[in-house]
Amino acid sequence: MTLAEPVPVRNAFRVLAGALLGVRIGLATSYIRAASLQVIAPVHDHFFPDLLRHPATLLAAFFAPLVTEAMVLSYPTRRDMKRAAAVETLSAAILLLHQATYFYATWVIVFWAGVFMVWMAWSAAGNPERASAIGPFLAQLLIAFFFLGGAAGKWTARYWSGAIFEDLFFNRNAYSFLPYLHQAFSEETVHSMAVWFSRGVVVVETATAFIVLLPARAAFIVSLVVAAGLWLNAWDLFEVCWPLMGIAVAGWILAGAKRGELRT
Amino acid sequence: MGRPIGPTELPVVAFIREMSRKRDPLAMIITSAVLFFALVILSLPFSRTVQVAAAKRFHLATWRFGGWALFQPLPSMYNLENSWQVTFTPDAASAEAQACEAPFRGFINHHVFNRILLQRAGLELCGLPARVRFETTYRTTTVETDYLLTANPGSHGFTVVPLSQ
């Protein structure tokens, strides 16, 4: 076993794997419930192949990375990192295609986080200067990409008017404090809040897509603040925010790789 | 060895410098894939074809599974203006009519088909067969898709068949 991987790359990898492990642990019971539901009340549709409707596929793809994520949390070798990165990406790809999970933004972000881990394990682990020169940009590119995807779909009248978020977040979201505003404020005031909340989301997501052009430190601070803001609005969004934060912190660590310390 | 990023150097500049000095094929593939998907996203406001394709991708309508799978890594969070409406068979309902109103209409997330999957228990209780209509609008483009839900004989769950695409 060799521990000769550069410390910043290893730390960046561990942080990201830790964030993904946290998400998996947080979601574990709901995925067991989802698999049970697939057994008790199956939905036969025109679209998904049988294998990608099967509860066993769901459980295997969800739980397999638990082991490889845990294995890289302390002093991973390059081989451990490669294994974890490959399993992470493959598992997310399967979950993106499974009937029970294909619609979760979580697995889009985890998929790209896995791809970033593949790059760290194969390309950056043996070359700290390359890690520092390329890693921060890749992390910023991915975060900007996620927010661009979120923003472009909202460049419409009903998001700008607040109608959609007022209905989805302010009137019926069990995971958010926003519906409780109705108890403290008049309908008119809550409506006004919903309008400005919605416009704020459109503007912030659009602006965050430009972090790819910022210096590393500023980009990662903005990413962390925006991800924390998302999480504050609906606590069930931890599954999206933690991987985002993991990528941001990993990029930040890689930006410091030049000072880096080949010590192990 | 390459030159690491300086404290004031923009990462995008450091990336271009490093890639022109010595190619990193893996980083190149990742960047190219992201840029391809980013171009698709950026064409959304301008192309009616892309708008229709995006809506139908979320409706699971028209797209073949293989093509749809290739676009699954495309990020989207609360995209497009989506709503649904369900028409039940009241005689077959085992839930109160009042409980079968609000949960099955109004705005929904862009992955509209997930309503059928996530609210399967309620849908079953409110009376099958049921007709589900999804409507997605982006600027001046609107796409509608209808599905028919019929009960599985002898067990819970149901079968979903597209009525129009």
Chai-1 contact restraints between the chains, C-beta under 6 A:
chainA,res_idxA,chainB,res_idxB,connection_type,confidence,min_distance_angstrom,max_distance_angstrom,comment,restraint_id
A,I40,B,H156,contact,1.0,0.0,6.0,A-B,restraint_1
A,A41,B,R120,contact,1.0,0.0,6.0,A-B,restraint_2
A,A41,B,H156,contact,1.0,0.0,6.0,A-B,restraint_3
A,A41,B,G157,contact,1.0,0.0,6.0,A-B,restraint_4
A,P42,B,G157,contact,1.0,0.0,6.0,A-B,restraint_5
A,V43,B,L117,contact,1.0,0.0,6.0,A-B,restraint_6
A,V43,B,R120,contact,1.0,0.0,6.0,A-B,restraint_7
A,V43,B,G157,contact,1.0,0.0,6.0,A-B,restraint_8
A,H44,B,T159,contact,1.0,0.0,6.0,A-B,restraint_9
A,D45,B,V160,contact,1.0,0.0,6.0,A-B,restraint_10
A,H46,B,P162,contact,1.0,0.0,6.0,A-B,restraint_11
A,F47,B,L60,contact,1.0,0.0,6.0,A-B,restraint_12
A,L96,B,Q72,contact,1.0,0.0,6.0,A-B,restraint_13
A,L97,B,A69,contact,1.0,0.0,6.0,A-B,restraint_14
A,F103,B,H111,contact,1.0,0.0,6.0,A-B,restraint_15
A,F103,B,N114,contact,1.0,0.0,6.0,A-B,restraint_16
A,A105,B,M77,contact,1.0,0.0,6.0,A-B,restraint_17
A,V108,B,P75,contact,1.0,0.0,6.0,A-B,restraint_18
A,F111,B,P73,contact,1.0,0.0,6.0,A-B,restraint_19
A,V115,B,I30,contact,1.0,0.0,6.0,A-B,restraint_20
A,W119,B,L26,contact,1.0,0.0,6.0,A-B,restraint_21
A,W122,B,L26,contact,1.0,0.0,6.0,A-B,restraint_22
A,S123,B,D24,contact,1.0,0.0,6.0,A-B,restraint_23
A,S123,B,L26,contact,1.0,0.0,6.0,A-B,restraint_24
A,E129,B,M1,contact,1.0,0.0,6.0,A-B,restraint_25
A,E129,B,G2,contact,1.0,0.0,6.0,A-B,restraint_26
A,E129,B,P4,contact,1.0,0.0,6.0,A-B,restraint_27
A,R130,B,G2,contact,1.0,0.0,6.0,A-B,restraint_28
A,S132,B,P4,contact,1.0,0.0,6.0,A-B,restraint_29
A,S132,B,I5,contact,1.0,0.0,6.0,A-B,restraint_30
A,A133,B,G2,contact,1.0,0.0,6.0,A-B,restraint_31
A,A133,B,P4,contact,1.0,0.0,6.0,A-B,restraint_32
A,A133,B,I5,contact,1.0,0.0,6.0,A-B,restraint_33
A,A133,B,A14,contact,1.0,0.0,6.0,A-B,restraint_34
A,A133,B,E18,contact,1.0,0.0,6.0,A-B,restraint_35
A,I134,B,F15,contact,1.0,0.0,6.0,A-B,restraint_36
A,I134,B,E18,contact,1.0,0.0,6.0,A-B,restraint_37
A,I134,B,D24,contact,1.0,0.0,6.0,A-B,restraint_38
A,I134,B,A27,contact,1.0,0.0,6.0,A-B,restraint_39
A,P136,B,P11,contact,1.0,0.0,6.0,A-B,restraint_40
A,F137,B,P11,contact,1.0,0.0,6.0,A-B,restraint_41
A,F137,B,V12,contact,1.0,0.0,6.0,A-B,restraint_42
A,F137,B,F15,contact,1.0,0.0,6.0,A-B,restraint_43
A,Q140,B,P11,contact,1.0,0.0,6.0,A-B,restraint_44
A,L141,B,V34,contact,1.0,0.0,6.0,A-B,restraint_45
A,F145,B,V34,contact,1.0,0.0,6.0,A-B,restraint_46
A,F145,B,A38,contact,1.0,0.0,6.0,A-B,restraint_47
A,F146,B,P75,contact,1.0,0.0,6.0,A-B,restraint_48
A,L148,B,I41,contact,1.0,0.0,6.0,A-B,restraint_49
A,G149,B,I41,contact,1.0,0.0,6.0,A-B,restraint_50
A,G149,B,P75,contact,1.0,0.0,6.0,A-B,restraint_51
A,G149,B,S76,contact,1.0,0.0,6.0,A-B,restraint_52
A,G150,B,M77,contact,1.0,0.0,6.0,A-B,restraint_53
A,A152,B,I41,contact,1.0,0.0,6.0,A-B,restraint_54
A,A152,B,L44,contact,1.0,0.0,6.0,A-B,restraint_55
A,G153,B,S76,contact,1.0,0.0,6.0,A-B,restraint_56
A,G153,B,N79,contact,1.0,0.0,6.0,A-B,restraint_57
A,G153,B,L80,contact,1.0,0.0,6.0,A-B,restraint_58
A,W155,B,P45,contact,1.0,0.0,6.0,A-B,restraint_59
A,T156,B,E81,contact,1.0,0.0,6.0,A-B,restraint_60
A,T156,B,Y138,contact,1.0,0.0,6.0,A-B,restraint_61
A,T156,B,R139,contact,1.0,0.0,6.0,A-B,restraint_62
A,R158,B,E81,contact,1.0,0.0,6.0,A-B,restraint_63
A,I164,B,F107,contact,1.0,0.0,6.0,A-B,restraint_64
A,D167,B,G106,contact,1.0,0.0,6.0,A-B,restraint_65
A,D167,B,F107,contact,1.0,0.0,6.0,A-B,restraint_66
A,L168,B,F107,contact,1.0,0.0,6.0,A-B,restraint_67
A,P215,B,L10,contact,1.0,0.0,6.0,A-B,restraint_68
A,A216,B,P11,contact,1.0,0.0,6.0,A-B,restraint_69
A,A255,B,I5,contact,1.0,0.0,6.0,A-B,restraint_70
A,K258,B,P4,contact,1.0,0.0,6.0,A-B,restraint_71
